[in-house]
C-alpha cells in the first residue's frame, strides 16, 4: 500500500493562497488602507495556513532589518474572545519598532484602527527551549514583570476577523507600551491582580489576572510550548505580552488611555492627534 501524499496541485494552490493573503495584508499596512479579510484565501480556522501567512510576513520584516524582541499572546480573555467571535488563544511576533514606551506620544499615524488592552508583560531571564515547560519551569524563567498596554490593530477593514484572519495578521498586532515598575514573581501573583483601564478619564475596561486563561502564567506556558513546537523557542531577554486582562477599547487619535494594575502600578499611552508625528 502506498502512503497518501498531498497532490502537487493542492500544495501549489495552498502556497499561492498564503502568498496572496500576505500580499493583501502587506499592501494594507503599507498604504494605511484596511483590506478585506483573507479568509476567502486561507479559510476561517486553518491554523497551518494562517501561521504560514504570519511567518511569511515575519520573514519580510526581518529581511527589511526589523528585530524580534518577543511575542504577544492574544485571545486569552473570554471577554475579548466574545468581542472577536473566536474561541482559542493565538500568538504574534513583537518587533523592536513596536515598542513605543520611550515616546512622549503613541504615533497614531502608524495605526489603522487602534484599540488598547491592559496586560502583564513578562521579561524572560532564561530560555524556554527544552524540558518540561510546566508552570514551575515557566515561573522560574521570568526575570520580572511590568504593567503594559498593548495597542492592537487590524489591517482588515472594520475588524471583520475570524481566527484565521487575525493569526495571519500577526495576531492583530500594533504597538505596545511598558510600565516602569518591575516586580519579580516572588513579589506578586499574576493571577491575583485586578485591572482598571480608563479612556480620557472614563472607565472602559475592568478585569483580573484570572481572566487571562485562569492565570497569565498559564498563557505564558502555552506560548512556551507552542513556540517550541513551531521551532522558534522563547529566548532570554524577550518580552511576552500575556494577553488581555479585560475587554479592549478603541483608542482614536488624541485620546489618553491609562491602565491601573494592582501591585504593578499604572501605564499610560497618549495618542498623537491625526497628522502629528
ABEGO torsion letter per residue (X at the ends): XBBBBBBAAAAAAAAAAAAAAAAAAAAAAAAGBBBBBAAAAAEAABAAAAAAAAAAAAAAAAAAGBBBAEBBBBGABAAAAAAAGBABBBBBBBBAAABAAABABBBAAABABBBBBBBBBBBBABBBABEBBBAAAAAAABABBBBBBBBBBBABBGGBBBAAAAAAAGGGBBBBBBBABBBBAAABBAAABBBBBBBGGBBABBBBAAABGGBAAAAAAAAAAAAAAAGBBBBBGBBBBAEBABBBBBBBBGBBBBBBBBGAEBBBBBBBBBGBX
